[in-house]
Amino acid sequence: MKITQAKTLVGTRLHQREDQWITDRYRSVKADIAVVVIETDEGLTGIGEACAYGNPLQIADWVDWYAPSLVGADVDDLGVVPAPTGSAIVHAVGSAHDFAVAGIDCALWDLRGKRAGLPVSRLIDASAAASVDVYASGGVRYDWRGDPRTLIAEVRDHAAAGYSAVKIRLGTYWGWDAVTPERFLRLLDEVRREVGPGLGIAVDGNSRLSRADALTVARGLEERGALWFEEPIAKDDLDGYVELNRSVGLRITGGESFTTLEQFRPWIERGAFDVVQPDAGVCGITELLKIGRFAERAGLELIPHSWHNGLMALANAHAVAALPNASMLEECMVQGPLKWDSLVAGSPVVAGAIGLGDAPGFGVEVIDDLETRFPYIEGHYAVEVYRRDHAA
């Protein structure tokens, strides 16, 4: 089967004012999507979502640049697939290349599954799991200057929808309202009292905390039985992660921006993470599987980052189902209608799990009028918010 064309579909869905979400210093005003489409001489088409942080138009430009080298190649020719460079850790500059590579790689996996008549998960491993647990990833709408207890209602709604685990963030920028680790932990206690002991709760630090504050929060989360603490300090502070992980029994996780096994190696070898979190939409399925297998050898778990739309979630789900050390998948809860309305079949998430079924490839198709229904709007997905600092 030969490749005849490679292109990218790009789209945007503006958030209504009530659906905009704010965390740290940034307010999200829209959701973007970038889907790499690879066509073949046998009439089969592969689709793969690239992480739209790289700017969809820049992703499309890289796919166009690589297209002449892809056309005429066999879908099984791994040598024709561009290699990730590790540039995606710098979200503002250079990331579009690796995200485009990830989209190409995922689209080729979808094609291989369709040609074989198998789900991608069973193409990777014939004994792959039939379903994957999903945790609700949100906690980005509560505002310390307003009523932070709105977080309680959000988490309660996720639990009522059948999710067995959720992940929350740290809220708006702590410096604006003199928020302390202790105040955050008190809010978490309120959430726990409301939802009860059965719901798993993880916390994402979004690389915002100092080492000292991260240790305070981590110890508090460990006492409260949290599932994990994700990227609490700067993404490049390897020594800080090693020190933090040695200081607590709580699982420390990270690596969502890494796009190569080489980037993960020192973090794995030095014990910086208990759980690695690559993303098929950031590094591609091929690289994710490599990372997952090396993590397994080191006794680590893999729980992918998956903070965009449904096609990316499904690519990650198929990888999770095929890896013995992967247990669950992230679902972004604030992406809006674009997340699942971009797919013909809509959401496959039922009671906090995705059933992968027997359909070949990823088992889904993108709607025919994606770019018409969701026309792309230039600009960053979030705007920076300015506020004067004052005491809480």
N, C-alpha and C positions, 0 to 999 in steps of 0.2 A: 504494500500500500504506500503510495507516494504522496508527499505533500504538494498541493497545488497553490495554496494561498495561506497567508497568515495576516491577520488584521486585529484591530482592537475596537470594541464597542465601549463608549464612555457615556456616562449619564450622571444626573444630579437630581436630588429631591430636596427642595428647600423645606426646612422645619417650620411649622407654624410656631408662633410665639410661645404658646403653651407647651410645645414639644421640644423647644431648645433646651439643651442641658449645659450645666456649668460645673466645672471642676478646676481647682487651683485658680489660675488667673484667666481662664479661657472659657468662652461661651461658644458652643457649637451652633451654627446657623444652617448647616446643610449636611446632607449625606451624599457621598460620591460612590461611583462604581466604575471599575475597569475590567472588562472581560476579554481575554485573548481568545480568538476564534481561529482554528486551524482546519482547513478544508483539504480533502484528498481526492484522488482520481477514482476512488471506489464509491464516492457519494457520501461517505461518513464524515461527520464534523465533530471535532473535539473542542471543548470549552474549558477555560480555566480562569478563575478570578485572581487578579493581581491586587495586592494591597494598595489601596488608593491614596495612602499617605504620600506616595511618590509623585503625586500630581498626575491624573489620568492622561493629560495630553503629552506629558513627558514619557509616560509609559508607552503610549501609542507610538511616539516617535522612535523609541528604542525597538519596538516590535517591527515597525516599518523598516528600520535600518537592518535588522537581522533577517527580514523576510527573504531577500534574494538567496541567502545561504541556506535557508530552510526548504525553499521550493525545489522539488526534485528529489529530496532526501526521503528515505524510508522512515516510517514512524518509529521503527525499532532501532534506528541508528543513534545511539546515545552520544556519539561523537559530534553530532551536529547541534546538540543542545548547548546554548551558551552557558558558561560557568558563572555562578555568583562570585562576586569579588569581595564581599564583606563591607560594601559601602553603605548598606542600609541602616547601619547604626547611626549615621548622621542623617536625621530625617529631613533637614532643610536642604541639603546639598548631596547629590549623588545617589540617593536612594532609588530613584526611578529605574535605574538600570537593573538592579537585583530584583525589584518587584516585577519588572517586565519578564525577566528570566524565569521567575517563579510562575507567572501566568502561562508562559510557553510550556514549561515542564508539566504543569497540571493539565493543560489541554492535551498534551501528548499521552499522558496517563489515561485520560478519558477516552481518547481514540483507541488506545491499546485494549482497554476493557471492552469497548464496543465491538472491535474486530473479533475478540475472543468470545464474545457473548457472555462476559462475566462482569460482576461488580469489581471495581478497582480493588477493593479490599481482598477479595478472593483471588484476584490476579496476583496480588502480592503474597498472600498466604491462603492456601486452600481451606484452612481451618479457622479463618478469621471470624470474629464474633458477628452475630447477626444484627446486633443493635449496639448503640453507644449511649451512655449516660451523658446528659448535658447539664451544665450548671448555668444559672441565670447571672449574667455579668452586667452589673449596673452600679447603683450607688453613686451616680454622678449628677443628681438633680438637687441634692439638699444643700442649703445655703446657711452658713454659720451666722450670717447677719440677719437672716429671716428666721425661719423655724426649722432648725436641723432635724426636728423630730418627724418631718415628712419622710425621712429615711425609713422609719418604722413601718409606715403604710406601704411603701414600695416593697420592702422585703416580705411583708405579710402577703402581699398580692402574688409574689413569685411562689411562695410556699403554697398558697391556695391553688395555683395553676398546676401544681404537681411536681415542681422542681425540688429535689432533695438537697440541693446546695446552691448557695449564692456567693457572689463576690461583690464587695463594696469598695469604694475609694475613700479618700480623706476629706472630701468636701472642698469648699472654697478655700482660697489661700489663708493659711492660719495666721499670718502676720497682720492681716486686716483687722482681725477681731480677737487678738491675743489668745488664740486657741492653743491649748497645751496637749501633750500626749494623754494626760490624765483626763482632760475633758472629753477627748475623743473616746477613750475607753469607757467613760461613764455613758456616753451615747450608745456605744455598743452593748453595754449592759441593759439599757432600756430596750434595744432591739431584741436581745435574747429573752428578756422577760415576756415580751409580747408574743414571740413566735414559738417559744418553748425549746426544749433541748434537742429535738429530733432533727432540726435543720442544720446542715453544715454551713459554716460561714468562713470565707476567706477574705483577706484584705490585700488590696493592691496599693502600694505606696507611691507608684508612678515616679519613683526616683526623687522624691521631694524632701526627704528627711536628712538631718545631720546624723552622724554615727550615734551620737548620744541619744537623740530622740528616737532613732530607730530601735536602739536596744531597749529603751523604756517601753515602747509600744510592743516590741516582740515579746518581752517578758510578760506583759499584760495579756497579749493574745495567747501565749502558751498557758497561762493560768486559766484562761477562759475556754480552752479546748478548740481554738481556731484550726481550720484545715491547713492554712499556710499563710505566709507573709511574702508578698510578691514585690520584687524590685523596690525595696524601701529607700535605698540610697542611690547615689549617682551610678549610672550604668557602667562606667569604666573603673569604678573603685573596687578592683579585685581584692586587694588586701582587706578592705572594709567588709566585704561579703564573707571572706574567710573568717575574720575575727567574729563577726556577728553569728555566723552559723556554728562556730565552736562554743559560743556563749549561751545558746538556747537549744532546747530540744524541739522547738517548733520548726516545721519545715520551712526553709527559705528557698524561694523559687526565682527564676528569671531567664533571660536570654531571648526575649521576644524579638529583639532587633538584630540578632546575629543571623547571618545568612550562610555561614560555612562551618563545617566541622572543625576547621582549624581555629576559628574564634572560640568555639566551645571548649577546646581541649584544656587550656590552663584552668578554666573554671571547674571542669570536671575533675581534673587531676588534683587540684588543691582543695577540693571539698567546699567550694563556694556555694554550690546549690545542692539541695536534696531532690529538686524536681527541675528538669529543663523544659523550656517553653518555646520551642521554635514554632513557626507558622508556615503552613504550605503556601499561603498567599504571599509570604515574605521570602522564603528560601526555596520553595518548590517541594514536591513530595519526595523526589529522589534524594535531596540533601537531608530532608527531615528524617527519612528512614535511616540514613547513615548515622545521624546524630542520635536517634533513638536506640540503635543497636549498640553504639559505643557507651551510651548512658546505661543501658542494661548491664553491660559488662562491668560497669563501675557500681552497680547496685542502685542506680538512680531511676526514678520514674519520669515519664514524659507526659505532660498535660499541655496540649498546644495553646498558644495564644490564637485567638480567632475573632478579631474585633472589627469585622465589616459585615459583608452580606452573606446570603444563604449559600451561594455556590462555593464560597471559600470555606464556610462551615462544613459543607459536605465533603470537600476535598480532605479537610483535616479529619473528619469522621472516618473516612475510609482508611486513612493511615492509622488512626487510633485502634480501629477494629483489628488491624493486622499486626499490631505490635504487642508483645506479651507484657511490656512494662508501661503501657498506657491505659489509663482508667476512665478518663472522662474528657469532655470537650467544652470549651467556652462558647456561649451564645451571647452576642451583643444585644442588649435589650433596649437600646435607645437609637437604633439606626433608622427606625421609622418604616413606612410602607415599602421603601426600596428594597429592604432586606429580603423579603420573600416574594413580593409582587414582581420582582425581576425574573422569577422562575415560573414556568407554565403551571406546575403542580402546586405551587405555594409551599407553605411550611410543612415539613415532615416531622416536626417535633410534637410528640404526644406524651403528656405526663412526664416531662423531663427526660425524654429519650428520643433518639433517632433510630428508626428501623431502616436498615439499609436495603432490605429486599433482595430481589433477584435481577433487577433491571441492569443492563450492561453499563459499563462506565461509571459515572457518578449517579446515574439513574434519573437525571433531570435534564431539561433543556431551558434555554433562555427564551423569553418571550420574543416574538418576531419584531415587535415595535419598540424595543427597549429604548433606543435613542430618540424616538418620537414621543413616547410617553414620559420619558425622563430626560429631557434635553439638557445637555451639559452646560453648567454655568461656571465660568472661570472664577478663580480665587480660592483662597484657603477655606477649609471647612469650619474654622473657628476664628473668632476675633478676640483680641486681648481686652480685658476689662480693667478699668482704672477705678480704684476706690481709695479714699483716705483711710489711714489706719485709725482705729479707735478701740478702746477697751471693750471687752464683751459685756 
